[in-house]
């Protein structure tokens, strides 16, 4: 994780966050989606940074956003992990994905959340392995709480008990 720091999202990060996320969705995974198709990206403080939720960015020394992760408070002591994206050059053994996840989990535990849910697509194979290695269990969509913010592209769901 050479010279990359993780910190809370600030409004000045808006363009960098959207650029990172949409480029990965479009170019790597062929998902035809824009930032405008994702209202949560337009209103990060209102959507994520309230109640027990938050949004973090990983930033290089020169200010480039190279990673994101978000926690949405969904009530009843649960949260939804969302928007976990890592720039391709910062994946793998560098440990950035784990550091972002550790930041989110430390926050969730400090606020005494008991369960974290997430949804992802069938295409994010490396993400499936990452979540499994980090204690998330694959669950059927029928086990999601009714407040879980399900995306149309989500086809696989995971849960972690804290």
N, CA, C and O of each residue as an XYZ file, in Angstrom:
648
protein
N       0.833     -1.187      0.000
C       0.000      0.000      0.000
C       0.872      1.243      0.000
O       0.693      2.137      0.827
N       1.803      1.297     -0.917
C       2.753      2.398     -0.986
C       2.040      3.739     -1.113
O       1.345      4.002     -2.094
N       2.229      4.582     -0.095
C       1.783      5.974     -0.137
C       0.301      6.137     -0.471
O      -0.086      7.112     -1.115
N      -0.520      5.199     -0.040
C      -1.962      5.313     -0.198
C      -2.555      5.449      1.195
O      -2.245      4.665      2.093
N      -3.409      6.450      1.367
C      -4.048      6.611      2.670
C      -5.553      6.449      2.516
O      -6.131      6.785      1.482
N      -6.159      5.937      3.548
C      -7.611      5.755      3.579
C      -8.180      6.814      4.501
O      -7.706      7.019      5.619
N      -9.209      7.480      4.003
C      -9.847      8.541      4.781
C     -11.318      8.642      4.391
O     -11.757      8.072      3.392
N     -12.065      9.380      5.205
C     -13.484      9.603      4.914
C     -13.646     10.404      3.632
O     -12.825     11.264      3.311
N     -14.705     10.111      2.912
C     -15.084     10.854      1.720
C     -15.341     12.310      2.079
O     -15.917     12.623      3.121
N     -14.901     13.189      1.190
C     -15.207     14.617      1.262
C     -15.819     15.017     -0.076
O     -15.519     14.390     -1.092
N     -16.671     16.045     -0.106
C     -17.312     16.441     -1.365
C     -16.340     16.668     -2.522
O     -16.702     16.434     -3.675
N     -15.130     17.111     -2.246
C     -14.144     17.331     -3.311
C     -13.732     16.027     -3.992
O     -13.131     16.061     -5.066
N     -14.043     14.883     -3.391
C     -13.702     13.571     -3.957
C     -14.712     13.097     -4.994
O     -14.479     12.089     -5.661
N     -15.821     13.800     -5.140
C     -16.952     13.348     -5.961
C     -16.535     12.881     -7.357
O     -16.874     11.766     -7.755
N     -15.818     13.698     -8.094
C     -15.443     13.338     -9.464
C     -14.506     12.140     -9.496
O     -14.670     11.251    -10.332
N     -13.529     12.103     -8.601
C     -12.592     10.984     -8.559
C     -13.267      9.670     -8.231
O     -12.930      8.632     -8.802
N     -14.217      9.709     -7.317
C     -14.968      8.511     -6.953
C     -15.785      8.015     -8.143
O     -15.735      6.835     -8.490
N     -16.528      8.910     -8.759
C     -17.367      8.519     -9.894
C     -16.523      7.991    -11.050
O     -16.883      6.993    -11.673
N     -15.417      8.644    -11.336
C     -14.544      8.197    -12.420
C     -14.012      6.797    -12.165
O     -14.047      5.951    -13.058
N     -13.523      6.543    -10.963
C     -12.999      5.218    -10.620
C     -14.074      4.146    -10.760
O     -13.866      3.141    -11.440
N     -15.204      4.354    -10.127
C     -16.248      3.335    -10.086
C     -16.821      3.059    -11.478
O     -16.930      1.902    -11.883
N     -17.178      4.090    -12.195
C     -17.799      3.900    -13.508
C     -16.813      3.280    -14.500
O     -17.208      2.452    -15.321
N     -15.544      3.668    -14.435
C     -14.571      3.074    -15.367
C     -14.411      1.576    -15.114
O     -14.291      0.803    -16.065
N     -14.408      1.159    -13.867
C     -14.303     -0.275    -13.565
C     -15.568     -0.999    -14.022
O     -15.486     -2.059    -14.643
N     -16.726     -0.437    -13.720
C     -17.984     -1.061    -14.125
C     -18.068     -1.208    -15.644
O     -18.443     -2.268    -16.146
N     -17.723     -0.159    -16.366
C     -17.845     -0.151    -17.828
C     -16.730     -0.923    -18.518
O     -16.994     -1.844    -19.292
N     -15.495     -0.555    -18.241
C     -14.361     -1.068    -19.005
C     -13.948     -2.484    -18.617
O     -13.619     -3.291    -19.485
N     -13.963     -2.787    -17.342
C     -13.526     -4.124    -16.926
C     -14.631     -5.159    -17.019
O     -14.401     -6.297    -17.427
N     -15.823     -4.756    -16.639
C     -16.893     -5.739    -16.506
C     -18.011     -5.577    -17.523
O     -18.967     -6.352    -17.512
N     -17.910     -4.592    -18.396
C     -18.888     -4.440    -19.461
C     -20.293     -4.145    -18.984
O     -21.264     -4.462    -19.671
N     -20.411     -3.543    -17.819
C     -21.726     -3.176    -17.292
C     -22.049     -1.779    -17.805
O     -21.350     -0.817    -17.485
N     -23.090     -1.672    -18.587
C     -23.470     -0.389    -19.187
C     -24.222      0.442    -18.163
O     -25.451      0.421    -18.103
N     -23.460      1.179    -17.354
C     -24.044      2.003    -16.305
C     -23.243      3.293    -16.218
O     -22.033      3.299    -16.445
N     -23.915      4.370    -15.891
C     -23.256      5.670    -15.748
C     -23.337      6.113    -14.293
O     -24.042      5.502    -13.489
N     -22.627      7.159    -13.964
C     -22.731      7.738    -12.626
C     -24.157      8.231    -12.381
O     -24.666      8.143    -11.264
N     -24.794      8.747    -13.427
C     -26.165      9.251    -13.295
C     -27.160      8.123    -13.006
O     -28.214      8.359    -12.415
N     -26.825      6.899    -13.424
C     -27.681      5.745    -13.152
C     -27.583      5.291    -11.697
O     -28.344      4.427    -11.260
N     -26.648      5.872    -10.949
C     -26.383      5.475     -9.571
C     -26.598      6.684     -8.656
O     -25.643      7.386     -8.326
N     -27.834      6.929     -8.250
C     -28.134      8.132     -7.465
C     -27.296      8.258     -6.195
O     -27.017      9.367     -5.738
N     -26.896      7.121     -5.628
C     -26.074      7.189     -4.421
C     -24.735      7.868     -4.684
O     -24.172      8.482     -3.779
N     -24.214      7.769     -5.911
C     -22.956      8.441     -6.252
C     -23.120      9.949     -6.368
O     -22.149     10.697     -6.258
N     -24.339     10.387     -6.587
C     -24.600     11.826     -6.699
C     -24.791     12.469     -5.331
O     -24.656     13.684     -5.187
N     -25.105     11.658     -4.332
C     -25.427     12.182     -2.997
C     -24.760     11.344     -1.916
O     -25.431     10.847     -1.012
N     -23.454     11.188     -2.003
C     -22.731     10.319     -1.075
C     -22.950     10.719      0.391
O     -23.271      9.847      1.199
N     -22.792     11.988      0.770
C     -23.008     12.316      2.190
C     -24.425     11.985      2.671
O     -24.607     11.453      3.767
N     -25.416     12.301      1.849
C     -26.803     12.056      2.253
C     -27.143     10.564      2.264
O     -27.912     10.108      3.110
N     -26.577      9.814      1.335
C     -26.914      8.402      1.201
C     -26.121      7.520      2.160
O     -26.667      6.574      2.728
N     -24.835      7.826      2.342
C     -23.970      6.952      3.143
C     -23.542      7.534      4.475
O     -23.514      6.807      5.469
N     -23.213      8.793      4.537
C     -22.600      9.360      5.730
C     -23.650      9.851      6.719
O     -23.654     11.016      7.119
N     -24.516      8.963      7.095
C     -25.549      9.267      8.079
C     -25.819      8.023      8.916
O     -25.488      6.909      8.510
N     -26.413      8.216     10.066
C     -26.649      7.130     11.011
C     -25.321      6.386     11.248
O     -24.321      7.027     11.571
N     -25.287      5.080     11.098
C     -24.050      4.315     11.309
C     -23.251      4.131     10.028
O     -22.237      3.433     10.031
N     -23.681      4.734      8.949
C     -23.007      4.566      7.665
C     -21.845      5.522      7.472
O     -21.662      6.472      8.235
N     -21.064      5.250      6.436
C     -19.973      6.145      6.055
C     -19.450      5.733      4.691
O     -19.883      4.730      4.125
N     -18.522      6.511      4.171
C     -17.924      6.264      2.861
C     -16.458      6.654      2.970
O     -16.125      7.732      3.462
N     -15.575      5.753      2.497
C     -14.142      5.994      2.581
C     -13.520      5.927      1.195
O     -13.997      5.219      0.308
N     -12.443      6.683      1.035
C     -11.662      6.639     -0.199
C     -10.226      6.273      0.150
O      -9.734      6.571      1.239
N      -9.573      5.623     -0.798
C      -8.134      5.391     -0.727
C      -7.527      6.350     -1.729
O      -7.915      6.378     -2.897
N      -6.576      7.133     -1.264
C      -6.031      8.214     -2.068
C      -4.506      8.106     -2.128
O      -3.851      7.846     -1.119
N      -3.956      8.309     -3.324
C      -2.505      8.324     -3.481
C      -1.946      9.657     -2.984
O      -2.695     10.594     -2.705
N      -0.626      9.725     -2.881
C       0.034     10.949     -2.417
C      -0.271     12.143     -3.318
O      -0.251     13.287     -2.865
N      -0.553     11.875     -4.599
C      -0.865     12.987     -5.512
C      -2.364     13.274     -5.615
O      -2.785     14.039     -6.481
N      -3.172     12.668     -4.742
C      -4.590     12.989     -4.673
C      -5.514     12.170     -5.553
O      -6.699     12.487     -5.653
N      -5.001     11.114     -6.203
C      -5.861     10.281     -7.052
C      -6.639      9.279     -6.192
O      -6.061      8.603     -5.341
N      -7.938      9.193     -6.419
C      -8.771      8.200     -5.734
C      -8.555      6.856     -6.422
O      -8.859      6.697     -7.604
N      -8.023      5.884     -5.664
C      -7.721      4.563     -6.223
C      -8.504      3.448     -5.550
O      -8.327      2.275     -5.879
N      -9.368      3.807     -4.612
C     -10.197      2.802     -3.957
C     -11.344      3.451     -3.216
O     -11.250      4.592     -2.764
N     -12.441      2.698     -3.098
C     -13.608      3.182     -2.357
C     -14.261      2.016     -1.622
O     -14.129      0.856     -2.014
N     -14.954      2.349     -0.569
C     -15.813      1.393      0.135
C     -16.844      2.204      0.914
O     -16.542      3.282      1.426
N     -18.048      1.681      0.998
C     -19.116      2.396      1.690
C     -19.901      1.444      2.575
O     -19.988      0.243      2.320
N     -20.467      2.023      3.624
C     -21.356      1.301      4.519
C     -22.646      2.090      4.615
O     -22.651      3.261      4.994
N     -23.720      1.442      4.273
C     -25.050      2.051      4.375
C     -25.750      1.441      5.584
O     -25.869      0.220      5.684
N     -26.208      2.279      6.491
C     -26.973      1.812      7.649
C     -28.340      1.375      7.138
O     -29.059      2.166      6.528
N     -28.704      0.110      7.387
C     -30.014     -0.382      6.929
C     -30.936     -0.729      8.093
O     -31.968     -1.374      7.910
N     -30.554     -0.296      9.285
C     -31.410     -0.483     10.450
C     -31.224     -1.824     11.135
O     -30.581     -2.729     10.603
N     -31.792     -1.934     12.314
C     -31.760     -3.164     13.115
C     -30.343     -3.687     13.337
O     -30.122     -4.898     13.361
N     -29.386     -2.779     13.498
C     -28.016     -3.181     13.767
C     -27.290     -3.787     12.587
O     -26.295     -4.489     12.765
N     -27.773     -3.526     11.385
C     -27.156     -4.096     10.181
C     -26.699     -2.986      9.243
O     -27.182     -1.855      9.292
N     -25.751     -3.354      8.389
C     -25.262     -2.431      7.386
C     -25.098     -3.135      6.060
O     -24.994     -4.360      6.001
N     -25.077     -2.362      5.007
C     -24.839     -2.892      3.659
C     -23.498     -2.367      3.171
O     -23.282     -1.157      3.112
N     -22.602     -3.277      2.824
C     -21.328     -2.912      2.221
C     -21.601     -2.611      0.762
O     -22.190     -3.421      0.047
N     -21.165     -1.438      0.328
C     -21.417     -1.022     -1.053
C     -20.184     -0.354     -1.623
O     -19.278      0.039     -0.889
N     -20.161     -0.232     -2.926
C     -19.177      0.569     -3.667
C     -17.730      0.237     -3.317
O     -16.908      1.140     -3.160
N     -17.414     -1.054     -3.193
C     -16.028     -1.446     -2.975
C     -15.370     -1.632     -4.338
O     -15.625     -2.610     -5.041
N     -14.527     -0.683     -4.691
C     -13.830     -0.693     -5.971
C     -12.381     -0.321     -5.742
O     -12.079      0.603     -4.986
N     -11.473     -1.051     -6.403
C     -10.039     -0.806     -6.306
C      -9.485     -0.652     -7.723
O      -9.745     -1.484     -8.592
N      -8.727      0.409     -7.945
C      -8.064      0.610     -9.237
C      -7.204     -0.621     -9.536
O      -6.537     -1.129     -8.634
N      -7.203     -1.115    -10.784
C      -6.464     -2.338    -11.121
C      -4.995     -2.332    -10.689
O      -4.465     -3.376    -10.310
N      -4.342     -1.196    -10.740
C      -2.930     -1.127    -10.371
C      -2.693     -1.216     -8.868
O      -1.548     -1.304     -8.424
N      -3.763     -1.193     -8.087
C      -3.637     -1.226     -6.622
C      -4.277     -2.470     -6.013
O      -4.543     -2.509     -4.811
N      -4.523     -3.475     -6.830
C      -5.133     -4.720     -6.348
C      -4.070     -5.739     -5.983
O      -2.880     -5.558     -6.241
N      -4.542     -6.818     -5.373
C      -3.662     -7.949     -5.109
C      -2.895     -7.818     -3.812
O      -3.426     -7.365     -2.798
N      -1.640     -8.220     -3.861
C      -0.806     -8.338     -2.668
C      -0.553     -7.005     -1.965
O      -0.037     -6.996     -0.847
N      -0.894     -5.907     -2.580
C      -0.659     -4.603     -1.957
C      -1.478     -4.425     -0.674
O      -1.099     -3.631      0.186
N      -2.575     -5.140     -0.535
C      -3.360     -5.087      0.688
C      -4.365     -3.963      0.788
O      -4.938     -3.751      1.857
N      -4.597     -3.233     -0.293
C      -5.517     -2.104     -0.219
C      -6.958     -2.562      0.024
O      -7.665     -1.961      0.834
N      -7.393     -3.599     -0.656
C      -8.771     -4.084     -0.459
C      -8.983     -4.480      1.001
O     -10.002     -4.138      1.602
N      -8.022     -5.196      1.560
C      -8.143     -5.626      2.962
C      -8.146     -4.417      3.899
O      -8.899     -4.390      4.872
N      -7.316     -3.425      3.614
C      -7.269     -2.232      4.459
C      -8.593     -1.466      4.406
O      -9.063     -0.970      5.430
N      -9.192     -1.368      3.227
C     -10.497     -0.714      3.114
C     -11.555     -1.495      3.892
O     -12.340     -0.914      4.641
N     -11.569     -2.809      3.711
C     -12.546     -3.632      4.439
C     -12.323     -3.528      5.938
O     -13.287     -3.411      6.694
N     -11.076     -3.567      6.385
C     -10.785     -3.437      7.815
C     -11.279     -2.104      8.367
O     -11.768     -2.041      9.495
N     -11.155     -1.040      7.578
C     -11.644      0.277      7.994
C     -13.155      0.238      8.203
O     -13.663      0.723      9.214
N     -13.859     -0.338      7.249
C     -15.319     -0.442      7.352
C     -15.726     -1.305      8.543
O     -16.621     -0.929      9.300
N     -15.082     -2.452      8.716
C     -15.456     -3.360      9.807
C     -15.147     -2.763     11.171
O     -15.921     -2.945     12.111
N     -14.029     -2.053     11.297
C     -13.710     -1.396     12.568
C     -14.777     -0.355     12.907
O     -15.200     -0.235     14.057
N     -15.201      0.387     11.902
C     -16.263      1.384     12.083
C     -17.564      0.697     12.524
O     -18.216      1.132     13.474
N     -17.925     -0.372     11.826
C     -19.167     -1.089     12.140
C     -19.131     -1.669     13.558
O     -20.116     -1.592     14.292
N     -18.008     -2.237     13.928
C     -17.888     -2.806     15.285
C     -17.935     -1.713     16.348
O     -18.566     -1.889     17.391
N     -17.275     -0.593     16.092
C     -17.280      0.510     17.058
C     -18.694      1.030     17.298
O     -19.014      1.500     18.390
N     -19.529      0.943     16.277
C     -20.918      1.391     16.396
C     -21.864      0.240     16.745
O     -23.085      0.397     16.724
N     -21.285     -0.909     17.064
C     -22.013     -2.099     17.522
C     -23.021     -2.645     16.519
O     -24.087     -3.131     16.898
N     -22.673     -2.560     15.227
C     -23.490     -3.254     14.233
C     -23.241     -4.742     14.396
O     -22.156     -5.146     14.812
N     -24.223     -5.555     14.077
C     -24.077     -6.995     14.278
C     -23.952     -7.791     12.986
O     -23.521     -8.943     13.006
N     -24.323     -7.190     11.875
C     -24.311     -7.931     10.614
C     -24.068     -6.979      9.448
O     -24.575     -5.857      9.417
N     -23.271     -7.462      8.484
C     -22.999     -6.711      7.259
C     -23.439     -7.571      6.081
O     -23.086     -8.748      6.002
N     -24.205     -6.990      5.170
C     -24.667     -7.666      3.958
C     -24.039     -6.990      2.753
O     -23.650     -5.824      2.815
N     -23.943     -7.729      1.657
C     -23.499     -7.114      0.411
C     -24.079     -7.871     -0.766
O     -24.399     -9.057     -0.677
N     -24.204     -7.155     -1.866
C     -24.630     -7.738     -3.128
C     -23.595     -7.449     -4.187
O     -22.968     -6.390     -4.173
N     -23.410     -8.368     -5.095
C     -22.445     -8.193     -6.172
C     -22.952     -8.937     -7.405
O     -23.978     -9.616     -7.355
N     -22.237     -8.803     -8.488
C     -22.643     -9.486     -9.716
C     -21.880    -10.794     -9.874
O     -20.872    -11.018     -9.204
N     -22.361    -11.644    -10.752
C     -21.667    -12.896    -11.057
C     -20.302    -12.641    -11.677
O     -19.427    -13.505    -11.624
N     -20.113    -11.469    -12.263
C     -18.875    -11.163    -12.995
C     -17.688    -10.853    -12.102
O     -16.547    -10.987    -12.543
N     -17.912    -10.448    -10.879
C     -16.820    -10.023    -10.004
C     -16.218    -11.223     -9.278
O     -16.308    -11.310     -8.053
N     -15.610    -12.141    -10.012
C     -15.119    -13.402     -9.456
C     -14.057    -13.209     -8.382
O     -14.084    -13.890     -7.357
N     -13.132    -12.298     -8.602
C     -12.101    -12.052     -7.588
C     -12.741    -11.510     -6.308
O     -12.294    -11.828     -5.206
N     -13.769    -10.708     -6.451
C     -14.472    -10.183     -5.281
C     -15.136    -11.307     -4.506
O     -15.131    -11.291     -3.275
N     -15.708    -12.282     -5.199
C     -16.336    -13.418     -4.516
C     -15.320    -14.121     -3.628
O     -15.607    -14.434     -2.473
N     -14.123    -14.368     -4.176
C     -13.066    -15.040     -3.402
C     -12.624    -14.170     -2.222
O     -12.407    -14.673     -1.120
N     -12.494    -12.880     -2.460
C     -12.082    -11.956     -1.402
C     -13.085    -11.969     -0.249
O     -12.692    -12.078      0.912
N     -14.359    -11.860     -0.558
C     -15.373    -11.844      0.497
C     -15.379    -13.159      1.270
O     -15.474    -13.150      2.498
N     -15.281    -14.277      0.580
C     -15.255    -15.578      1.253
C     -14.033    -15.693      2.176
O     -14.151    -16.165      3.307
N     -12.864    -15.263      1.694
C     -11.646    -15.305      2.517
C     -11.761    -14.432      3.761
O     -11.077    -14.670      4.757
N     -12.606    -13.443      3.706
C     -12.741    -12.512      4.818
C     -13.985    -12.755      5.662
O     -14.454    -11.859      6.364
N     -14.516    -13.973      5.589
C     -15.566    -14.384      6.507
C     -16.991    -14.187      6.056
O     -17.914    -14.535      6.793
N     -17.207    -13.644      4.880
C     -18.569    -13.472      4.380
C     -19.089    -14.799      3.849
O     -18.365    -15.533      3.177
N     -20.329    -15.101      4.149
C     -20.965    -16.334      3.682
C     -21.965    -16.002      2.580
O     -22.729    -15.042      2.686
N     -21.949    -16.804      1.529
C     -22.922    -16.658      0.447
C     -24.304    -16.981      0.997
O     -24.487    -17.996      1.669
N     -25.273    -16.122      0.712
C     -26.641    -16.350      1.184
C     -27.619    -16.198      0.026
O     -27.306    -15.572     -0.987
N     -28.786    -16.766      0.185
C     -29.861    -16.606     -0.787
C     -30.475    -15.217     -0.621
O     -30.557    -14.697      0.492
N     -30.899    -14.630     -1.714
C     -31.479    -13.280     -1.667
C     -32.692    -13.189     -0.755
O     -33.018    -12.103     -0.275
N     -33.361    -14.300     -0.510
C     -34.538    -14.285      0.367
C     -34.164    -14.033      1.827
O     -35.034    -13.730      2.644
N     -32.876    -14.155      2.162
C     -32.422    -13.915      3.535
C     -31.992    -12.471      3.780
O     -31.624    -12.113      4.898
N     -32.038    -11.642      2.738
C     -31.690    -10.236      2.901
C     -32.785     -9.510      3.674
O     -33.967     -9.802      3.492
N     -32.407     -8.569      4.533
C     -33.448     -7.783      5.199
C     -34.206     -6.936      4.177
O     -33.637     -6.571      3.148
N     -35.450     -6.621      4.430
C     -36.234     -5.838      3.467
C     -35.647     -4.450      3.208
O     -35.947     -3.840      2.182
N     -34.828     -3.951      4.110
C     -34.228     -2.625      3.945
C     -32.923     -2.658      3.141
O     -32.323     -1.610      2.903
N     -32.480     -3.841      2.721
C     -31.232     -3.945      1.967
C     -31.394     -3.241      0.622
O     -32.353     -3.514     -0.099
N     -30.466     -2.330      0.269
C     -30.577     -1.582     -0.989
C     -30.060     -2.400     -2.180
O     -28.906     -2.267     -2.586
N     -30.912     -3.220     -2.713
C     -30.529     -4.129     -3.795
C     -30.414     -3.374     -5.121
O     -31.286     -2.587     -5.491
N     -29.308     -3.641     -5.823
C     -29.078     -3.065     -7.143
C     -29.554     -4.057     -8.194
O     -29.538     -5.266     -7.965
N     -29.977     -3.545     -9.349
C     -30.481     -4.428    -10.402
C     -29.425     -5.418    -10.882
O     -29.764     -6.525    -11.300
N     -28.140     -5.032    -10.829
C     -27.085     -5.915    -11.328
C     -26.666     -6.968    -10.303
O     -25.937     -7.899    -10.645
N     -27.110     -6.839     -9.060
C     -26.716     -7.788     -8.019
C     -27.395     -9.143     -8.210
O     -28.615     -9.235     -8.344
N     -26.571    -10.186     -8.219
C     -27.088    -11.549     -8.359
C     -26.543    -12.494     -7.300
O     -27.052    -13.604     -7.145
N     -25.519    -12.072     -6.570
C     -24.920    -12.876     -5.496
C     -24.929    -12.029     -4.226
O     -24.667    -10.827     -4.263
N     -25.233    -12.671     -3.112
C     -25.372    -11.945     -1.855
C     -24.585    -12.646     -0.755
O     -24.505    -13.873     -0.702
N     -24.011    -11.832      0.114
C     -23.175    -12.340      1.198
C     -23.569    -11.664      2.493
O     -24.137    -10.572      2.494
N     -23.257    -12.339      3.617
C     -23.487    -11.776      4.937
C     -22.310    -12.115      5.850
O     -21.680    -13.163      5.710
N     -22.031    -11.225      6.769
C     -20.995    -11.419      7.767
C     -21.576    -11.036      9.118
O     -22.117     -9.943      9.287
N     -21.459    -11.944     10.074
C     -21.870    -11.641     11.435
C     -20.665    -11.104     12.188
O     -19.598    -11.717     12.187
N     -20.842     -9.964     12.826
C     -19.737     -9.337     13.573
C     -19.728     -9.794     15.023
O     -18.871     -9.370     15.798
